[in-house]
Amino acid sequence: MSLEMQIEALKAAGVSEVVLAINHQQPEVMLNFVKEYEKKLEIKITFSQETEPLGTAGPLALARDKLVDESGQPFFVLNSDTNCAEASIMVTKVDDPSKYGVVVTEEGTARVESFVEKPEHFVGNKINAGIYLLNPSVLDRIELRRTSIEKEIFPKIASEKKLYAMVLPGFWMDIGQPKDYITGQRMYLNSLREKAPQDLATGDNIFGNVLVDKSAVIGEACLIGPDVVIGPGCVIDSGVRLFGCTVMRGVWIKEHASISNSIVGWDSTVGKWARVVNITVIGKDVHVADAEVYNSGVVIEEQGL
């Protein structure tokens, strides 16, 4: 969901090409997704694939030939798991900055002075939102190895007084953990309700904010919502209850199953009368048995049909 939102926003801003840096594990999942999305949005999407982990800056060096041309134009860098200088970063304000690395800026200019990791005392409430605008010259600072753009590259640029920050408008959420992903999904659906309510599903069986792909099939007597996303090719049998959950592409949820505050991965099956609750994550191609109950945790192996 986060990647889709970012590509859509880039398209709307006039970006014509996106380069995705993907890791060396299960690239086929991303390849299949992007092939369909490239056609849907009419935007060119190319890949730069790591053969070994390169951190957050190394992939930029790997993709150098795709990022630099004779124009010398700057390019956006977005973290998929949320303005002018050699580099500009988006920051967001948080209530508890002690859990993050704080971006300390010069008052009145937005120039970044320093970064303070998980400060014990208050030094500011702005943190890195994971969205950057970089000039091509930044690539000259990055070696083709595992490199952290936040810990190695940005501090050097800041020390030369060439790094600036801009406060990100709207909502922001770190969705790296399942609980936070579900919270972020709720925030996104709330945003859709305000900005594009026509994109949300409606019907007698829909409650609150629900996003359903047009290719999904939903049976009779279901209760769906609030805060639910149902992906392409899903089949939701009759009598199913869905609440605060993500149901990814190709999932089959059988009769009278109940899923709440959880994530069901691609091509999985949830059996009849099964219950998946309380921040449970069902992995890709997992088959949950009839009447099985999962209460929190991660399930990555087949459980029977």
C-alpha positions as CSV (number, residue, x, y, z in Angstrom):
1,M,0.0,0.0,0.0
2,S,2.8,2.5,0.9
3,L,4.6,1.9,-2.4
4,E,1.4,2.3,-4.4
5,M,0.7,5.6,-2.7
6,Q,4.2,6.9,-3.3
7,I,4.2,6.0,-7.0
8,E,0.7,7.6,-7.5
9,A,2.0,10.8,-5.8
10,L,5.1,10.9,-8.0
11,K,2.9,10.4,-11.1
12,A,0.7,13.2,-9.9
13,A,3.7,15.5,-9.4
14,G,4.8,14.9,-13.0
15,V,7.5,12.2,-12.5
16,S,7.7,10.1,-15.6
17,E,10.1,7.3,-14.5
18,V,10.6,5.5,-11.2
19,V,13.6,3.3,-10.3
20,L,12.9,0.7,-7.6
21,A,15.8,-0.5,-5.5
22,I,14.9,-4.1,-4.6
23,N,16.8,-6.5,-2.4
24,H,18.1,-9.9,-3.3
25,Q,15.3,-11.9,-1.5
26,Q,12.1,-12.8,-3.4
27,P,12.4,-10.2,-6.1
28,E,9.6,-12.0,-8.1
29,V,7.0,-10.7,-5.7
30,M,7.9,-7.1,-6.5
31,L,8.4,-7.8,-10.2
32,N,4.9,-9.2,-10.6
33,F,3.3,-6.3,-8.8
34,V,5.2,-3.6,-10.7
35,K,4.5,-5.1,-14.1
36,E,0.7,-4.6,-13.6
37,Y,1.1,-1.2,-11.8
38,E,3.3,0.2,-14.5
39,K,0.6,-0.4,-17.1
40,K,-2.1,0.9,-14.9
41,L,-0.4,4.2,-14.1
42,E,1.3,4.6,-17.5
43,I,4.6,5.4,-15.8
44,K,8.0,3.8,-16.6
45,I,9.3,1.6,-13.7
46,T,12.7,0.0,-13.8
47,F,14.6,-2.0,-11.3
48,S,18.0,-1.9,-9.6
49,Q,18.4,-5.2,-7.8
50,E,21.0,-5.8,-5.1
51,T,23.0,-9.1,-5.1
52,E,23.9,-8.4,-1.5
53,P,22.6,-6.0,1.2
54,L,23.8,-2.5,0.5
55,G,22.1,-0.5,3.2
56,T,20.2,2.7,2.5
57,A,22.8,4.5,0.4
58,G,24.6,1.7,-1.5
59,P,21.6,1.1,-3.8
60,L,21.9,4.6,-5.1
61,A,25.4,4.0,-6.2
62,L,24.3,0.7,-7.8
63,A,21.6,2.6,-9.7
64,R,23.9,5.4,-10.7
65,D,23.6,4.8,-14.5
66,K,19.8,5.0,-14.2
67,L,19.8,8.2,-12.1
68,V,22.4,10.4,-13.9
69,D,22.1,11.9,-17.4
70,E,23.3,15.0,-19.2
71,S,20.6,17.1,-17.7
72,G,22.1,17.0,-14.2
73,Q,18.6,17.2,-12.8
74,P,18.0,16.2,-9.1
75,F,15.9,13.2,-8.2
76,F,13.6,12.1,-5.5
77,V,14.5,9.3,-3.0
78,L,11.6,7.8,-1.1
79,N,11.8,5.1,1.6
80,S,9.1,2.5,0.9
81,D,8.6,0.5,4.4
82,T,6.7,8.2,3.8
83,N,13.7,21.8,-1.2
84,C,16.6,22.7,-2.9
85,A,20.2,22.3,-1.9
86,E,22.6,19.5,-2.5
87,A,20.0,17.4,-0.6
88,S,16.7,18.1,1.1
89,I,14.9,15.8,3.4
90,M,11.3,15.7,4.6
91,V,10.8,15.6,8.3
92,T,7.8,15.0,10.4
93,K,6.9,16.1,14.0
94,V,6.4,13.4,16.6
95,D,5.1,13.5,20.2
96,D,7.9,11.3,21.5
97,P,11.2,12.0,19.7
98,S,13.2,9.8,22.1
99,K,12.3,6.7,20.1
100,Y,13.8,8.1,16.9
101,G,16.8,10.0,15.4
102,V,16.0,13.7,15.7
103,V,16.9,16.1,12.9
104,V,18.1,19.4,14.5
105,T,17.6,22.4,12.2
106,E,18.7,26.0,12.4
107,E,15.9,28.2,13.5
108,G,14.5,30.3,10.7
109,T,16.3,28.7,7.8
110,A,15.5,24.9,8.0
111,R,19.1,24.1,7.4
112,V,20.0,20.8,9.1
113,E,22.7,21.3,11.8
114,S,22.9,17.8,13.2
115,F,21.3,14.4,13.9
116,V,20.8,13.1,17.4
117,E,20.0,9.4,17.8
118,K,17.3,8.7,20.4
119,P,18.1,11.7,22.6
120,E,17.8,11.4,26.3
121,H,17.0,15.2,26.6
122,F,14.8,17.2,24.3
123,V,16.6,18.6,21.3
124,G,13.7,18.9,18.9
125,N,10.7,16.9,17.7
126,K,11.4,16.6,14.0
127,I,12.5,13.2,12.6
128,N,13.4,11.9,9.2
129,A,10.3,11.0,7.2
130,G,12.2,9.0,4.6
131,I,11.6,11.2,1.6
132,Y,14.6,13.0,0.0
133,L,15.3,15.2,-3.0
134,L,19.0,14.8,-4.0
135,N,21.2,16.5,-6.5
136,P,23.3,14.0,-8.7
137,S,26.4,15.3,-6.9
138,V,25.3,13.3,-3.8
139,L,26.1,10.1,-5.8
140,D,29.8,11.1,-5.8
141,R,29.7,10.7,-2.0
142,I,28.5,7.1,-2.1
143,E,30.7,4.1,-2.6
144,L,29.2,0.9,-3.9
145,R,29.1,-1.0,-0.6
146,R,26.7,-1.3,2.3
147,T,26.2,2.3,3.3
148,S,23.7,4.2,5.5
149,I,22.5,7.4,3.9
150,E,21.2,8.6,7.2
151,K,24.3,7.9,9.3
152,E,27.1,8.4,6.8
153,I,26.1,10.6,3.9
154,F,23.6,13.1,5.4
155,P,25.8,14.1,8.4
156,K,28.7,14.9,6.0
157,I,26.4,17.1,3.8
158,A,25.0,18.8,6.9
159,S,28.5,19.5,8.1
160,E,29.1,21.4,4.9
161,K,25.8,23.4,5.4
162,K,24.3,21.9,2.3
163,L,21.4,19.9,3.8
164,Y,18.0,21.3,4.4
165,A,14.7,20.0,5.8
166,M,11.0,20.6,5.1
167,V,8.2,19.6,7.4
168,L,6.0,17.0,5.7
169,P,2.3,18.0,5.6
170,G,-0.4,15.5,6.3
171,F,0.0,12.3,8.2
172,W,3.1,10.1,8.7
173,M,3.6,6.7,10.2
174,D,6.5,4.3,10.5
175,I,4.8,1.0,9.3
176,G,7.8,-1.3,9.7
177,Q,6.0,-3.4,12.4
178,P,2.6,-5.2,11.8
179,K,0.8,-3.2,14.5
180,D,2.1,0.1,13.1
181,Y,1.2,-1.1,9.5
182,I,-2.4,-1.6,10.6
183,T,-2.4,1.8,12.3
184,G,-0.9,3.4,9.2
185,Q,-3.6,1.7,7.0
186,R,-6.3,3.2,9.2
187,M,-4.7,6.7,8.8
188,Y,-4.6,6.2,5.0
189,L,-8.2,5.1,4.8
190,N,-9.2,8.2,6.9
191,S,-7.3,10.3,4.4
192,L,-9.2,8.7,1.5
193,R,-12.5,9.4,3.3
194,E,-11.6,13.1,3.3
195,K,-9.9,13.4,-0.1
196,A,-11.4,10.7,-2.4
197,P,-14.4,9.1,-0.7
198,Q,-15.5,7.7,-4.1
199,D,-12.7,5.2,-3.9
200,L,-14.0,3.6,-0.8
201,A,-16.4,0.6,-0.9
202,T,-20.1,1.0,-0.1
203,G,-22.9,-1.4,0.5
204,D,-25.1,-3.0,3.2
205,N,-22.3,-5.2,4.4
206,I,-19.7,-2.4,4.5
207,F,-19.0,-0.4,7.7
208,G,-16.7,2.5,7.9
209,N,-13.7,3.0,5.7
210,V,-13.1,-0.1,3.4
211,L,-11.0,-0.3,0.2
212,V,-11.8,-3.3,-2.1
213,D,-10.1,-4.0,-5.4
214,K,-12.6,-4.3,-8.3
215,S,-11.5,-7.9,-9.0
216,A,-12.3,-9.1,-5.5
217,V,-15.4,-11.3,-5.0
218,I,-17.4,-10.9,-1.7
219,G,-20.1,-13.4,-0.7
220,E,-23.5,-12.8,1.0
221,A,-24.0,-12.0,4.7
222,C,-20.5,-10.7,5.3
223,L,-19.6,-7.9,7.7
224,I,-16.7,-5.9,6.5
225,G,-15.1,-2.9,8.2
226,P,-14.1,-0.6,9.4
227,D,-10.5,-0.1,8.3
228,V,-10.2,-3.0,5.9
229,V,-8.2,-3.3,2.6
230,I,-9.0,-6.2,0.3
231,G,-6.6,-6.8,-2.6
232,P,-6.9,-8.0,-6.2
233,G,-8.3,-11.5,-6.9
234,C,-9.5,-12.1,-3.4
235,V,-12.5,-14.4,-2.7
236,I,-14.4,-13.7,0.5
237,D,-17.0,-16.4,1.1
238,S,-20.4,-15.8,2.8
239,G,-20.6,-15.0,6.5
240,V,-17.0,-13.7,6.8
241,R,-16.2,-11.0,9.3
242,L,-13.3,-8.6,8.6
243,F,-12.3,-5.8,10.8
244,G,-9.1,-3.6,10.9
245,C,-7.2,-6.0,8.6
246,T,-5.3,-6.2,5.3
247,V,-6.1,-9.0,2.9
248,M,-3.5,-9.2,0.2
249,R,-3.7,-10.4,-3.4
250,G,-5.2,-13.8,-4.2
251,V,-6.4,-14.6,-0.7
252,W,-9.4,-17.0,-0.2
253,I,-11.3,-16.6,3.1
254,K,-13.8,-19.4,3.5
255,E,-17.2,-19.3,5.1
256,H,-17.7,-17.7,8.5
257,A,-14.0,-17.0,9.1
258,S,-13.2,-14.0,11.2
259,I,-10.1,-11.7,10.8
260,S,-9.4,-8.7,12.9
261,N,-6.4,-6.4,13.4
262,S,-4.2,-8.8,11.3
263,I,-2.6,-9.2,7.9
264,V,-3.2,-12.1,5.5
265,G,-0.4,-12.5,2.9
266,W,-0.6,-13.2,-0.8
267,D,-2.3,-16.4,-2.1
268,S,-3.1,-17.7,1.4
269,T,-6.3,-19.5,2.5
270,V,-8.2,-19.1,5.7
271,G,-10.4,-22.0,6.5
272,K,-14.1,-22.1,7.5
273,W,-14.8,-20.7,11.0
274,A,-11.1,-20.0,11.5
275,R,-10.2,-16.9,13.6
276,V,-7.1,-14.7,12.9
277,V,-6.9,-12.0,15.5
278,N,-4.8,-9.6,17.6
279,I,-1.9,-8.6,15.3
280,T,-1.4,-12.0,13.6
281,V,0.5,-12.0,10.3
282,I,-0.2,-14.8,7.9
283,G,2.6,-15.2,5.4
284,K,2.6,-15.9,1.6
285,D,0.8,-19.0,0.5
286,V,-0.1,-20.2,3.9
287,H,-3.2,-22.4,4.4
288,V,-5.0,-22.0,7.8
289,A,-7.1,-25.0,8.7
290,D,-10.8,-24.9,9.3
291,A,-11.7,-23.7,12.9
292,E,-8.1,-22.9,13.6
293,V,-7.5,-19.9,15.9
294,Y,-4.4,-17.6,15.7
295,N,-4.1,-15.0,18.4
296,S,-1.0,-12.8,17.6
297,G,2.3,-13.9,16.1
298,V,3.6,-14.8,12.6
299,V,2.5,-17.8,10.6
300,I,4.8,-18.7,7.7
301,E,4.2,-22.4,7.1
302,E,1.3,-24.3,5.7
303,Q,-1.2,-25.4,8.4
304,G,-3.5,-27.7,6.4
305,L,-6.7,-27.2,4.5
